[in-house]
Amino acid sequence: MAAVESFSQHNEAQESMATDYDAPRKSEDESESIEALKERVPTKGASSIDSEDSDNPGFELAGADLSDIELDVVVLPQQDDEFTCVNCFLVRHRSQLDHESKLGPVCAECSG
């Protein structure tokens, strides 16, 4: 019976305290200074992983001339159980057909 009384007293104490949800929350980890956190961060030169090794060449694609690279892509024609949605122009399976409009088939995603 004493356990029930202490539990109800504990709940009453919690209910009487207001919580400020806008106040910043700080834990023990966040109480460290910025200087202490900066000391933990390794310097760029001390990286244990070399990103420019022979197994992992660096890629710089922004503005690169890729006209000499050939891409092999196999394109299959639309199958009998597929349709092209007139709204999103994606080829979908017949199970995704919602309705036929006067323009053509509409998928469930576009009609929803």
Secondary structure, DSSP 4 states (H G I P E B T S, - for coil): -HHHHHHHHHHHHHHHS---TTSPP--TGGGS-HHHHHHHSPPGGG-SS-TTSTTS-----TT---TT-------PPPPTTEEE-TTT--EEEGGGEEEE-SSSEEEHHHH-
